[in-house]
């Protein structure tokens, strides 16, 4: 499998397909059929909307600061470690994951949460693929970055990688 610009070859297409599937499922289940939204009767709307708001604010920050840092630090020439990359190794993917999680929780759609798990597995797969490329390209510099930066959650760093 050949990578393009340091990204998984099916990364972009996979993200678009999963976005379309998620939105179709989420809208259908949350607003029309309401087949798996029974938990919404037990979790107050304001709690779910507060979670959505927080998830979206963090997602927007990670996305904007991640794009800005990657552009400013000449992506591909050195390890980017500012902006959202200061907190997590995959701020753009983390932003997408938070977007999905926020929407699924906001309507308490069990079907959407199940698809969210599949989406997270996909993002984790393409992130792992890209990390292998970065390990090869930047060696010890990237290994040091990985030791101090969480993969998905700030402060949660895997053991000796």
Secondary structure as the mmCIF struct_conf table of DSSP 4:
data_model
#
loop_
_struct_conf.conf_type_id
_struct_conf.id
_struct_conf.beg_label_comp_id
_struct_conf.beg_label_asym_id
_struct_conf.beg_label_seq_id
_struct_conf.end_label_comp_id
_struct_conf.end_label_asym_id
_struct_conf.end_label_seq_id
STRN STRN1 UNK A 4 UNK A 4
TURN_TY1_P TURN_TY1_P1 UNK A 5 UNK A 6
STRN STRN2 UNK A 7 UNK A 7
TURN_TY1_P TURN_TY1_P2 UNK A 9 UNK A 10
HELX_RH_AL_P HELX_RH_AL_P1 UNK A 11 UNK A 27
HELX_RH_PI_P HELX_RH_PI_P1 UNK A 28 UNK A 33
BEND BEND1 UNK A 35 UNK A 36
HELX_RH_3T_P HELX_RH_3T_P1 UNK A 38 UNK A 41
TURN_TY1_P TURN_TY1_P3 UNK A 42 UNK A 42
BEND BEND2 UNK A 43 UNK A 43
HELX_RH_AL_P HELX_RH_AL_P2 UNK A 45 UNK A 72
TURN_TY1_P TURN_TY1_P4 UNK A 73 UNK A 76
BEND BEND3 UNK A 77 UNK A 78
BEND BEND4 UNK A 82 UNK A 82
HELX_RH_3T_P HELX_RH_3T_P2 UNK A 83 UNK A 86
TURN_TY1_P TURN_TY1_P5 UNK A 87 UNK A 87
STRN STRN3 UNK A 88 UNK A 88
TURN_TY1_P TURN_TY1_P6 UNK A 89 UNK A 90
HELX_RH_AL_P HELX_RH_AL_P3 UNK A 91 UNK A 107
TURN_TY1_P TURN_TY1_P7 UNK A 108 UNK A 108
HELX_RH_AL_P HELX_RH_AL_P4 UNK A 110 UNK A 138
TURN_TY1_P TURN_TY1_P8 UNK A 139 UNK A 139
HELX_RH_AL_P HELX_RH_AL_P5 UNK A 140 UNK A 148
BEND BEND5 UNK A 149 UNK A 149
STRN STRN4 UNK A 150 UNK A 150
BEND BEND6 UNK A 151 UNK A 153
TURN_TY1_P TURN_TY1_P9 UNK A 154 UNK A 155
BEND BEND7 UNK A 159 UNK A 159
#
